[in-house]
Amino acid sequence: MTSSEPEAARKLAIKLLSRREHSSKELMDKLARKGHRGPEIAALIAELAADGWQSDRRFAEAFTRERVRRGRGPLRLRSELRERGIDDSLIETVLSQDADWSAVLTQVAVSRFGAEPPSDARESAKRMRFLYNRGFSSAEIHRFFRDAGW
């Protein structure tokens, strides 16, 4: 890095963080794509975290809130957070905070399919696949089907 590169990297990082929260891995990847490399980037991200500009916890909480609002389940969220470099202990903390996963699953199922039970086994399997792809476990889906009378 030349002497102007650390300042350019810092400006770019702050610009990115002012738009939305980013995990440290996302930020590192974006800076690398813009040509910023080396251990200086890791130091920059650590400095931004120390100054309160970047926080993996804040990112994970905001990301989870948005995805829950879109009807995503815990399995999918866990996978997406791992892809973004969030460690497993933080993922478990964030996912256990306030989400009532059975309520989220019910809201997703009813908004997608209505309150009527499936007409046959094929329709039931289609609904189960949809909910599974949204990130809900088989146990949660079967419990919902049983409780909803589907």
LOBA-834240 format. One record per residue (C-alpha): x, y, z; residue in one letter. Coordinates in steps of 0.2 Angstrom, whole numbers, plus 5000, padded with zeros to 4 digits. Example, Ala and Ser with C-alpha at 12.3 -4.5 7.8 and 13.67 -1.06 7.14 Angstrom:
REM LOBA-834240
<pt <5062,4978,5039>,'A'>
<pt <5068,4995,5036>,'S'>
//
This chain:
REM LOBA-834240
<pt <5000,5000,5000>,'M'>
<pt <5006,5017,4996>,'T'>
<pt <5004,5031,5009>,'S'>
<pt <4988,5037,5001>,'S'>
<pt <4980,5020,5000>,'E'>
<pt <4977,5018,5019>,'P'>
<pt <4967,5034,5019>,'E'>
<pt <4958,5029,5003>,'A'>
<pt <4953,5012,5011>,'A'>
<pt <4947,5021,5027>,'R'>
<pt <4936,5033,5017>,'K'>
<pt <4929,5019,5006>,'L'>
<pt <4926,5008,5022>,'A'>
<pt <4917,5023,5031>,'I'>
<pt <4907,5026,5015>,'K'>
<pt <4901,5008,5014>,'L'>
<pt <4897,5008,5033>,'L'>
<pt <4887,5024,5032>,'S'>
<pt <4875,5016,5020>,'R'>
<pt <4872,5000,5030>,'R'>
<pt <4880,4988,5042>,'E'>
<pt <4893,4976,5036>,'H'>
<pt <4902,4962,5044>,'S'>
<pt <4921,4963,5045>,'S'>
<pt <4922,4949,5032>,'K'>
<pt <4911,4958,5020>,'E'>
<pt <4920,4974,5022>,'L'>
<pt <4937,4966,5020>,'M'>
<pt <4930,4957,5004>,'D'>
<pt <4924,4974,4997>,'K'>
<pt <4940,4983,5000>,'L'>
<pt <4950,4969,4992>,'A'>
<pt <4939,4970,4977>,'R'>
<pt <4943,4988,4976>,'K'>
<pt <4962,4984,4976>,'G'>
<pt <4966,4987,4994>,'H'>
<pt <4976,4972,5001>,'R'>
<pt <4987,4967,5015>,'G'>
<pt <4987,4966,5033>,'P'>
<pt <4984,4985,5034>,'E'>
<pt <4966,4981,5029>,'I'>
<pt <4964,4970,5044>,'A'>
<pt <4971,4983,5055>,'A'>
<pt <4960,4996,5047>,'L'>
<pt <4944,4985,5051>,'I'>
<pt <4950,4982,5069>,'A'>
<pt <4952,5001,5071>,'E'>
<pt <4935,5005,5064>,'L'>
<pt <4927,4992,5076>,'A'>
<pt <4936,5000,5090>,'A'>
<pt <4930,5017,5085>,'D'>
<pt <4912,5010,5084>,'G'>
<pt <4910,5011,5065>,'W'>
<pt <4910,4993,5062>,'Q'>
<pt <4902,4979,5073>,'S'>
<pt <4899,4961,5068>,'D'>
<pt <4885,4961,5082>,'R'>
<pt <4876,4976,5075>,'R'>
<pt <4877,4968,5058>,'F'>
<pt <4871,4951,5064>,'A'>
<pt <4856,4959,5073>,'E'>
<pt <4851,4971,5059>,'A'>
<pt <4853,4957,5046>,'F'>
<pt <4843,4945,5056>,'T'>
<pt <4829,4957,5059>,'R'>
<pt <4828,4961,5041>,'E'>
<pt <4828,4943,5036>,'R'>
<pt <4815,4938,5049>,'V'>
<pt <4804,4952,5042>,'R'>
<pt <4805,4943,5025>,'R'>
<pt <4800,4927,5033>,'G'>
<pt <4817,4918,5034>,'R'>
<pt <4819,4904,5046>,'G'>
<pt <4833,4900,5058>,'P'>
<pt <4842,4887,5047>,'L'>
<pt <4844,4899,5033>,'R'>
<pt <4849,4913,5043>,'L'>
<pt <4862,4903,5052>,'R'>
<pt <4869,4898,5035>,'S'>
<pt <4869,4916,5028>,'E'>
<pt <4877,4923,5043>,'L'>
<pt <4891,4911,5042>,'R'>
<pt <4894,4915,5024>,'E'>
<pt <4896,4933,5030>,'R'>
<pt <4909,4928,5042>,'G'>
<pt <4899,4929,5059>,'I'>
<pt <4906,4917,5072>,'D'>
<pt <4894,4903,5078>,'D'>
<pt <4893,4909,5096>,'S'>
<pt <4887,4926,5090>,'L'>
<pt <4875,4918,5078>,'I'>
<pt <4867,4908,5092>,'E'>
<pt <4865,4923,5103>,'T'>
<pt <4857,4933,5089>,'V'>
<pt <4845,4920,5084>,'L'>
<pt <4840,4916,5102>,'S'>
<pt <4836,4934,5106>,'Q'>
<pt <4818,4938,5102>,'D'>
<pt <4812,4928,5087>,'A'>
<pt <4797,4917,5090>,'D'>
<pt <4801,4905,5076>,'W'>
<pt <4784,4896,5077>,'S'>
<pt <4775,4913,5075>,'A'>
<pt <4786,4918,5060>,'V'>
<pt <4783,4901,5052>,'L'>
<pt <4764,4903,5054>,'T'>
<pt <4765,4920,5047>,'Q'>
<pt <4775,4914,5032>,'V'>
<pt <4764,4899,5029>,'A'>
<pt <4747,4908,5030>,'V'>
<pt <4753,4923,5020>,'S'>
<pt <4759,4911,5006>,'R'>
<pt <4745,4898,5006>,'F'>
<pt <4731,4905,5016>,'G'>
<pt <4723,4897,5031>,'A'>
<pt <4715,4882,5022>,'E'>
<pt <4723,4865,5024>,'P'>
<pt <4731,4857,5009>,'P'>
<pt <4719,4848,4998>,'S'>
<pt <4730,4832,4995>,'D'>
<pt <4747,4825,4999>,'A'>
<pt <4755,4833,4984>,'R'>
<pt <4750,4851,4990>,'E'>
<pt <4756,4846,5008>,'S'>
<pt <4773,4841,5001>,'A'>
<pt <4774,4857,4991>,'K'>
<pt <4770,4868,5006>,'R'>
<pt <4783,4858,5017>,'M'>
<pt <4796,4861,5003>,'R'>
<pt <4793,4879,5003>,'F'>
<pt <4794,4881,5021>,'L'>
<pt <4810,4871,5022>,'Y'>
<pt <4818,4881,5009>,'N'>
<pt <4814,4897,5019>,'R'>
<pt <4825,4890,5033>,'G'>
<pt <4813,4881,5045>,'F'>
<pt <4817,4864,5052>,'S'>
<pt <4807,4848,5048>,'S'>
<pt <4802,4847,5066>,'A'>
<pt <4796,4865,5066>,'E'>
<pt <4786,4862,5050>,'I'>
<pt <4778,4846,5056>,'H'>
<pt <4773,4854,5072>,'R'>
<pt <4765,4868,5063>,'F'>
<pt <4756,4856,5051>,'F'>
<pt <4750,4846,5066>,'R'>
<pt <4745,4862,5077>,'D'>
<pt <4736,4870,5062>,'A'>
<pt <4727,4855,5057>,'G'>
<pt <4735,4854,5040>,'W'>
//
